[in-house]
Amino acid sequence: DTGVSQDPRHKITKRGQNVTFRCDPISEHNRLYWYRQTLGQGPEFLTYFQNEAQLEKSRLLSDRFSAERPKGSFSTLEIQRTEQGDSAMYLCASSSMGTGLSPETQYFGPGTRLLVL
Amino acid sequence: EDQVTQSPEALRLQEGESSSLNCSYTVSGLRGLFWYRQDPGKGPEFLFTLYSAGEEKEKERLKATLTKKESFLHITAPKPEDSATYLCAVQAKAGNTGKLIFGQGTTLQVKP
């Protein structure tokens, strides 16, 4: 299977702990996106990378959140000092950058469900 | 501000009963409109990309259409396995970021 993979699929942690999620994109894709989805809502954009460069961060991404994509391959999303409000599904998606005028289709991974107690 | 609104929030159909889901959008220059299917506890699964008013795409019992202000996902003779949440998202031309702005989704239940 050459789709987007995420690890772990589920994470339960206590408030105040740090957690890290990993995303492996489709191998030939140069863009990688992180989204957060809460129950009953659509995914919300957090940040994205083009190769190894982080080009945009949402206002939703507080200082406790950090993302990296070393060498332009896999990416990690770390949440420090977790809060109960961080409980959500964290989704990763990848795509190939188009010309800028043509649509850029993103393919999603299975997500990591985080529960903060 | 770019925005997507989907209606209805939930839809119950009998097997074989055709219907349509609506996605209304405002965006500063549409680069693309996307439909995804999401099963409980899973990531969104790509269905269609549309970018030009008047465009139509079909896949099995699903057909997506696009106008300048909205998109419809038509479901013809649905089966229970079509039960899922259907998400609509837009991508703006500005900035070439590619980020998607999603609606809240329509949860479809098809009863046998």
HADDOCK unambig.tbl for C-alpha pairs under 7 A between the chains (distance, minus, plus):
assign (segid A and resid 40 and name CA) (segid B and resid 104 and name CA) 6.83 0.50 0.50
assign (segid A and resid 41 and name CA) (segid B and resid 104 and name CA) 4.57 0.50 0.50
assign (segid A and resid 41 and name CA) (segid B and resid 105 and name CA) 6.87 0.50 0.50
assign (segid A and resid 42 and name CA) (segid B and resid 87 and name CA) 6.98 0.50 0.50
assign (segid A and resid 42 and name CA) (segid B and resid 102 and name CA) 5.43 0.50 0.50
assign (segid A and resid 42 and name CA) (segid B and resid 103 and name CA) 5.58 0.50 0.50
assign (segid A and resid 42 and name CA) (segid B and resid 104 and name CA) 4.37 0.50 0.50
assign (segid A and resid 42 and name CA) (segid B and resid 105 and name CA) 6.09 0.50 0.50
assign (segid A and resid 43 and name CA) (segid B and resid 102 and name CA) 6.19 0.50 0.50
assign (segid A and resid 44 and name CA) (segid B and resid 101 and name CA) 6.99 0.50 0.50
assign (segid A and resid 45 and name CA) (segid B and resid 99 and name CA) 6.70 0.50 0.50
assign (segid A and resid 45 and name CA) (segid B and resid 100 and name CA) 6.91 0.50 0.50
assign (segid A and resid 91 and name CA) (segid B and resid 43 and name CA) 6.90 0.50 0.50
assign (segid A and resid 100 and name CA) (segid B and resid 93 and name CA) 6.95 0.50 0.50
assign (segid A and resid 100 and name CA) (segid B and resid 96 and name CA) 5.38 0.50 0.50
assign (segid A and resid 101 and name CA) (segid B and resid 31 and name CA) 6.16 0.50 0.50
assign (segid A and resid 101 and name CA) (segid B and resid 93 and name CA) 6.43 0.50 0.50
assign (segid A and resid 102 and name CA) (segid B and resid 31 and name CA) 6.32 0.50 0.50
assign (segid A and resid 103 and name CA) (segid B and resid 31 and name CA) 5.44 0.50 0.50
assign (segid A and resid 103 and name CA) (segid B and resid 32 and name CA) 4.81 0.50 0.50
assign (segid A and resid 104 and name CA) (segid B and resid 98 and name CA) 6.33 0.50 0.50
assign (segid A and resid 107 and name CA) (segid B and resid 46 and name CA) 6.53 0.50 0.50
assign (segid A and resid 108 and name CA) (segid B and resid 43 and name CA) 5.91 0.50 0.50
assign (segid A and resid 108 and name CA) (segid B and resid 44 and name CA) 5.96 0.50 0.50
assign (segid A and resid 108 and name CA) (segid B and resid 45 and name CA) 6.79 0.50 0.50
assign (segid A and resid 109 and name CA) (segid B and resid 43 and name CA) 5.62 0.50 0.50
assign (segid A and resid 110 and name CA) (segid B and resid 42 and name CA) 5.08 0.50 0.50
assign (segid A and resid 110 and name CA) (segid B and resid 43 and name CA) 4.26 0.50 0.50
assign (segid A and resid 111 and name CA) (segid B and resid 42 and name CA) 6.58 0.50 0.50
assign (segid A and resid 111 and name CA) (segid B and resid 43 and name CA) 5.62 0.50 0.50
